[in-house]
Amino acid sequence: MQWETLTSPDFAKAVETCQGVGIIPIGVIEAHASHLPLGTDMLTAHWVACRAAEQEPIIVFPTYPYGINHETAHLPGAW
């Protein structure tokens, strides 16, 4: 269950169904050469969390951008 797609009543039911278990996907925003988006790590973390939620009752919260890669900080869009 993705938090942002739930209504308030659905969220309350989801918390009960999941017994309070949730995942906050975390990923860095950084360059991945010129062929992949800057958010590749964030997108991957969210995808993996959503696949886990298909197998077990968990709430997937919005992805949190965290971290820095100094090696690619000089590239446009990286931080």
N, C-alpha and C positions, 0 to 999 in steps of 0.2 A: 504494500500500500504506500503510495507516495503522498506525503503530507499535503502538498500543495493542491492535490486533486480532491481532497476530502472536504465535505461540509463540516460545520461545527458539530452537529449531532453524529455524523459518521466518524469524526475524529474521536469522540468520547467512546463510541462502540469499538473503534480500532484499538484504543488503549487497553480496553478490557480483553479483547480478542488476543492481542499481542502480549498480554500480561506485563505491559509497561516496557517491552523491549523495542528499541529503535536503533537505527544506524544513522550516523552523520558521516557521509562520504567526505573524504578530505583529499585534496590534490593540489599540486602546484600549477601555476600558470607560467609556462616557459616555452621557449622555442623548441621545436622538434624538426629541425631542418626546414626546408621550404615547402614540404609536401603535406605536413600535418598541422592541424589547428593548434593555437597556443594553449587551448584548454584540454588537450589530449588526456592529461593525467586526471583532470577533474571529470571529464566525460567517462573515462574508463572506470573510475571509482564509483560513479553514480550507476553505471551499467551493471557492474558487479553487485552492488547493493540491491538493485532491482531484481537481478536474477536470484539472489539469495531470498528475497521476499516472495518469490514465486514458490519456493520450497518450504519456507517456514513463515509463520505469521509474525511479521515485523513491520514497523513503520519506517520508511525511508525518508529522512529529512533532506532539505536542500543541501547541495554540496557546498562545502566550506573551502574557499581558496586559502591555502596555507603553504608557506615555504618560499624559498628563493634559491635560484641556481645562479651563482655568480659567473659561471662559465658562459652562460648565454645572455647575461644581463645587457650586453652591448647590442644585442639584436633588436630590431623594431618590435614593439609590443610586449617584450619580455620585461619582468620586474623582479 
